[in-house]
C-alpha cells in the first residue's frame, strides 16, 4: 500500500497522521490508569541472522498524575540511543515531554500539551531538532453521538503549513472516516474509508485520491473468533495492478501463530511466518521471512516484563 501512497506524494503525511493517532491512543491508556501508582521495567533482546544482538531496556513509573518512561537501545557494537519521557495527566489535561538522544549524542525534543472534555479535545506538539529548528502540529477536534472531527495544522521550520482535516462516524457495526490533506501549495489528497464489524466478521475499504485525480484502493475482509482470525487485503494501484496480502492466525493457551502471504502484481510471493508463546511475564516470537527467490531470513525476540 505504501508504494501507491508514495506515488501519490502523501507518504509523510500518512505516517504523521498515523503517529498522531497512536499518540492519542497512548494518552487514553494513561488516563485509564486511574489513581493507582507503581513502577515497571521490561527488557527485550533480539538476535539477528548474523548472530549480533540488540537489546532494548525500558523502565517507567506512574502515579499521582505523573508518569515517566526511559528507553535505552544498545546495538551490537555497544553504542546506545535513548528516549526519555516525562508527563502529567489529570483534570482533562495532559503534558508529555520526550528527549531523543542518538548514538552521536545529538538530541531531538518533542513537547506535547493537550486537553480533553465536554466533547472536545486539543493537542499541540512542538518538535525541536538538534539544530534548534522547530516544527509544530496543532490539533483540535470534537466527539460524541457516534461522530467525530479532527483538524490538524502542521507548520514546518520554514513556516509552510499542511492541514489534515478528518470527519467520521461510528455505530451499528459500521464506520466511516474521510480525510482531506492540503499541502503548502494548496493541492489536495483525500483518503475515504468505510467499514463494518460484527458477528465475527469485518470489512474495510479505503480509496486514496491524489491531486491529479488518480486513485488507489485497498479492500480488506476478515473473520475472528474461537481463537482464530483471517485477514485478506487487495491493493489496487492507479494503473490497475494488484497486490494481495492474505493472513491467518491463532491465539490461545499461551501460544499464537501468524502466517502472511504477499503476492505481487507479477504473481511472485513472499511469506512471513510467525510463532510465539506468552505467559509468566515472558513473550517469545520466532519469525521466518521467505523471499520470492526462496531465500529465508529468521529472527527471534524474547520480551521479559518484571513488575516492581
Secondary structure, DSSP 8 states (H G I E B T S, - for coil): -HHHHHHTT-HHHHHHHHHHHHHHHHHHHHHTTTT--EEEEEEEEEE-TTS-EEEEEEEEEEETTEEEEEEEEE-TTS-EEEEEEEEEEETTEEEEEEEEE-TTS-EEEEEEEEEEETTEEEEEEEEE-TTS-EEEEEEEEEEETTEEEEEEEEE-TTS-EEEEEEEEEEETTEEEEEEEEE-TTS-EEEEEEEEEEETTEEEEEEEEE-TTS-EEEEEEEEEEETTEEEEEEEEE-TTS-EEEEEEEEEEETTEEEEEEEEE-TTS-EEEEEEEEEEETTEEEEEEEEE-TTS-EEEEEEEEEE---
